[in-house]
Amino acid sequence: MTAVAAEPEHAEHPVRQRVAMAAAAAAVLPGVILRVGGLHPPPLEAALAFGVAVVGAAFMLSWAAEVIQLDISAGLALALLALIAVLPEYAVDFVFTWKAGKDLQYAPDALANMTGGNQLLIGVGWSMVVLVAASRIRRARRGRGPQRIPPETDLSTTDVSLERSHSVEISFLVLATVYGLTLPLKGTLTLWDSAVLVTVFVVYIVRIARAPAEEPHLVGPAQLVGSLPVAARRTAVGLLALAAVVTILLVAEPFAESLIAVGEEFDVDRFLLVQLVAPLASESPELLVAGLFAWRLNTNAGLGALVSSKVNQWTLLVGTLPIVFAISSASRHGLPIDEIQRDELFVTAAQSAFAVAVLANRRISVREALTMLGLFLAQLLTKFEGIVGGFQKEVRVIVGVAYLVLAAAIVVRDRRAMPQLLRDGFRSSYRELARDEPESVGG
């Protein structure tokens, strides 16, 4: 997650920042105490305690990751942030994948958690940034509510645009998406898939590490920690990161196990819990921070952070699952993909194709955001057999095809945008990307 400027007038009161930090610490304590004490509460209470601990640790980790940019080089910061920001999601998914290496009944859980996180990031995260910002702009036009609008905000449009430098992240997401569309055609995720996707991630990090250093501007508790004297700041960052990592390592496995136990006890679909509840816990801090940026109309920061996370998850996360499975199973067999997960991979890849088609011109409109959200909610219905009856597979396929048809239509409409995007993303120097915008392309 990249920390980007909050305007000085938007600085939060230190008391609120301290309360937020105390709340995060209070959130992790019950789960840590249960784990260290070897206590075994009923599944529902355990799932709540461990899930809240994951959320609290993820917030602490995000604050440390933002502040650390003050003390290390830009390239190293970007590499570390790419790994740190999504650690909670990785930890939970790795638990399921490791278990799958010992018992194949867990293989669907590993893929369900991965696809759920990816779908949530775009369907809820990307659309939320646009819709929240659009709401603020419309209220400002009508003169409603307290106005703390950044002076550079263009109130003539509700579209959310990314700076030209974000072409790098979007271009690598295009590359990962093209490869991701082949995954539903396979029976397993293999070490070859790992090699391809991890290579894409490494090249992405090398490329983005060339970005010029910028002074990060922090919000919330990260702003409070960043304002400390150097020695105190570094100590605070180290303690936050250590506490978060230890918490995640302690509670990730019992959280995963308790979700499965809740499903068994209350006859709740295990797939539903793993694909929706677990990613919601691990992704919530990032979504909330992006929402905060959107509310402050720093949409370049909010949406840019979510695009970066999508690149990380669609390359490194997916690419490392077969490696974890191979180590756990002591074999070179790929992680099995069952029929339901094949459909979910198809929907996830198709959703990604639609998202990168929309962002080819580095702009998302309210209509496009509503379409993103609407299709996500439609695919959400496929998780509930009581709503769609025995037509879950058909609805999943229909939603996936809808994503692809819309993606193709947008690519045709904005046919000059994609070549320009890829040139900027793969070839243009950051010095050039910082210059004036190229001739406008697309609609």
N, C-alpha and C positions, 0 to 999 in steps of 0.2 A: 504494500500500500504506500503510495507516495504522499508525503505531507506537502500541501500546497497552501498558499497564503490565505489566511483569513484577514480581512481588513482590520486595522488597528481599532477602529470604532466598534468592531464586533467582538473585541476581547471579552471573555466571560469573567464574572466576578470570581476571585480566588476561592471564596467559600463554596461556590458551586463546583469548582474543579476538585476541591478536597473531598466534598461529599461524593462525587462520582468515583474518585479513587477508593474511598472507604467502602462504597457500595460494591465495587469490584472485588475488593479483599474479602468482604463479608460473603460474597457469592461463592468464592472458591472454598471457604473454610469447611462447610458441612461435607462436601464431597471428599475433601482431603482427609478429614477426621474419620469418615466412614472407611476410607481405603486403608489408611495407616492403622486404624484400630481394628481392622479385620471384621468390621460389623457387617451384618447382612440384613438390612431392612427389607420389607416387602418390595416387590419389583417396581411398582409405581412410584413409591417414595424414593427408591434408589435411582430410578431413571430421572426424576426431577432434580435430586441433589447433584448427581453427576453431570446432568445436562446443564444446570445452572453454573456449575463449576467450570465447564468448558466455555460457557459464555463469558464468565468473569475473567478467566485466563486469557481468552482471545482479546478482550478489551485491553488488558494489561500489556499483552504482547504488541498490540497495534500502537499503543502510546510509546513503548520503548523503541519500536521500529521507526517511528516518525522522528523521535528526538535524536536517535543515533546518527542521523544525517548531519548533525552539527559537528561531529567529531571524526568522521572518516571521509575518504575521498568519494567523489560522486560515483565512479564506476563500482567501487566496492559496496557503497551504500545500495545502489540499485540491485546488485547481485544478491546481497543479503536480504533486502526488502522483498525481493521476488520469492525467496524461500520462507521468510519469517511470516509474511502476511497470511499465508494459506496453511501454516503448520497445523492448526486445529483440524481443518478438513483432512489433511494428509494423515494425521494421527489416527483418527477414527476409521478412515478407509483402509489404512495399513493393518489395523487390528482385524477387520473382516477378511482382508486378503491373506494375512498370515494364518488365520483360522481355516481359510479355504484350502491352504496348502496341506493342512492336516486332515481336513474333513470337507469334501466337496459340497456338502449341503450349504456351506457358507459362501460359495462362489457367487450366487445371485446377489447376496447382500453387498459384496464388495462393489459390484457393478452398479447396483441400485443406488448406493450412497454417492458414487461418482457422478452418475447421470443426474441424480436429484440436485446435487450441488451446482452443476453446470446449468441446468435448466432454471434453477432459482435465480442465479446470478443475472441472467439476461431477462427472463420473464418478469421478475419483480424489480431487480436492481436497476437495470438500464431504463426501464419504463418509469420507475419511480423518480429518478433524477429529472427527467423531462417534465413529468406531470406536476411535481412539486414546484419546480422553477416556473412553469407556465402559470400555475396558480398564483404565485407571488407577483409575477409580472402583471397579470390581469387585475389583481387587487391594487397594485400601484397605479395602474392606469385610471382606476375608478377613485383613487384617493382614499382607499379604505385601509384601516389598520395603521399601526406605527410603521413609518417608512424608514428603513435602514438599508436603502438600496445602494450598492456600490455605484459611484458616479459614472463609471465606464459602461454600465449596463445599457444595452440597447432595448428599450421598451417597445420598439416598433414590431418586434417578432417574438414569438414564443418558441421558436426553434432553438435547440441546444446544439452548439457547434464546438468542435474540438480544434485546438491549435494545430498548425500544420505538422509540428514535430510528432504528434500522435499518429501520424501515418506509419511510423515504424511499428508500433504495437498492432495496429489494424492490419498491416500487410502480413505480419507473421501469423496473425489469427486467420487470415485468408489461407495461408499455407497449411496451417494445422487443420483447418476445416476441410480443405480439399482431401487431405489424407484421412481425416475422420470419417468422411463419407464412405470410405472403403471398409471401415470396421464392421458395419452391420452385415457385410457379405461373408464374414468369416465365422468359423466355429469356435475359435479361441483368440484371445489376445496373446501374442507371442513375443519372444525376446527380439524378434525382428521389428515388431511394432515399437518396442522399447527403444531400439537403436535409432529408428527414424525420428520418433517424437522427442527423445532426449537430445538428439543432435539438433533438431529445430530449436529447442529451448536454449541450448548452449550457444548456438549462433545468434539467437535473439539477445542473449545477455551480452555477448561480445559487441553486438551492434549498438545496443542501448547504452552500454558503458561508455561510449564515446560522447554521450550527451554532455554539454557543458555543466559545470558545477553551478548550482543555484542555492542561494540562502533559503532554507525551508522556513515557511511561516506556519506556525502551529496553532491548533485550536484545542479547546477543552483542557483536560489534564496534561496533554502533551505540551501545551503552551506553558503551564505552570512549571513542569519539570524543566523545560527548556530555558526558563528564566533564572534558574538557579546558578550559582557560581560553578565554574568548570568542574572542580573536583566533586562537588556535591551532585551536580548533574550527572556525571559519569557513574557515580556510585548509585544514584537513583535508577538510572537506566539499567545498570547491571542487575540490581535487585529486582526490578520489575520483570526483566527478561528471565532471570533465574526462577523467580516464583512462578511465572507463567509456564515455562517449559516443564518444570517439575510437576506442576499441577496437571498439565495435559498428559504427561507420561503416566502419572498415577491414575487418572480417572478415565482415560480413553477406552481402555479395555472393559472396565466395569460398566461404563456407559453403554457400550455396544451390547454387552451381555444383558444388561437390564432392559434394554429396548426389546430384545428378543423375548425375554421372560414376560414382559408386559403383554406382548402379543399372544403368548401361549396362555397366560392366565385369564385375560379378558376377551379372548377370541377376536383380537384385533389383527387385521392383516399385517403380518410381519414385514412384507414388502413396503407397505404404506409407512410404517414407522421408520424403517431404515432409509427410505428414499426422501421422506419429507421432514421428519422430526430431527434426525441427526444433522442433515445439512443446515437446517434452520438454526440450530444451536451454534454450529461452527461458523456460519456465514453472517450471523446477526450483527456482530460489531462492524464489519465492513459495510453492510447495508445501512446501518444507522449513521456511520460517519459520512457515507456518500449522501444520505438524505440530509444531513446537517449542512454539507457543502452546498447542496441544491437549494436549501432554504435560504442560505446566505448568497445565493446566486453566483457562487463560485463553481459553476457547472463544469468547467474545464477540469477542475480538480476531481469533482465527484465522479463524473462519467469516466475520466481518464484512469482513475484508480480501478474502477470496475472492469474496464477493458483490459488493463494490465493483468488483473487477477484471472480473467477468462483465458488469456494466453497461457498463464502459468498452469491453470487447471487442465486445459485442453492439450497441453504438451507434457509437462513434467509429471503431473499427477497420473494421467492416463498411462504415460510411458513407464512409470516406475512400478505400477501394479504387477505386470508380468515378472519383474525382477524380484519383488517381494514374494510372489507366489512360488517362483523357482527356488528361492533360498529356503522357504518354509517346507516345500515338498521334496527338496533335495533332488530335483529333476529339471529337465529342460522343457517339460510339457507346458503349453500355454494355459492361461486362465480360461476355463470353459465359459462359453456364452450360450445361455439357454434361449428359448424362443422369445420369452417376455423381454429379456435383456437385449436381445437383438433388435426388437421393436423399439425399446427405449433408446438404444444407441442411434437408431435411425432418426427418431424424433429429436434427440439431442444434437446430432450432426446437422439435421435439416434446420433446426432453430438457429444454430450457429451460422449456417449459410444465409438465412434471411437477415440475421443481425449484421453480418459483414457487408451484405449487399446494401442495406440501409445506410451503413456508416462509410460506404465508399466515397461519399462526398463530404465525409466528416461532419455530418449534420443529421439530427433526428428531429422530426416534426412531432407535434402532439398526435396527429393522426397515426403516424408510424408507431409511436409509443403505445397508443391505445390498441393497435393491432397486435403488438408484441404481448401486451398484458392479456388481451382477449384470447389469443391462441394459447398462451400459457395456462389460463384458467380452463380452457377447453380440454387441454391435455391432462389437467389436474383431475377432470371428471373421470378419466380413464382409470384412475386409481381406485375408484369406488364402484364396485360391482353392483351395488344396490341402485346406482343411478343409471348406469348404461347397460345393466343386465349382462347378457352373455356376449355383448358386442365390444368388449374392451379392446381387443386386437384391432377390429375394424376402425374404431374411433382413433386409436393411436396412429394407424396408417394414414387415415384421412388427414389428421392434423399435420403429420410429417409431410405429406404430399402438398398440403396447403402452404406450408413454409417454403417448400422448394419452388412451387409455382409463383408465389409472390416474389421470392428471391430472383427468379429468372426475369420476371416482369420489370423489377427495379433495375437489374443489370442492363436490360435493353433500354429502358428509359434514360438511365444515366450512363450510357455506354462509354462516354469519354472519361468518366470519373475513375473507373477501376485502373486503366493504364497509368493515369497520373498518380493515383494512390500508390501503386506498386513501384513506380519510379522513385517517388519520394521515400517510400518505406525501405527499399533495398539499396538504392544507389545514391541519393542526394546526401550531402554532408549536413551535419547539424547546423553548420554556419549558414548553409543555403536554406535549410528549413526554418531558420529564425528570421529570414528576410520576408519581404512582403509576399502576400499570397500570390500563387500563380493565377493565370487567367481562370475565372470561375468556370467550373464544369458541372454538368449534371443539373437536376432540378431539385 
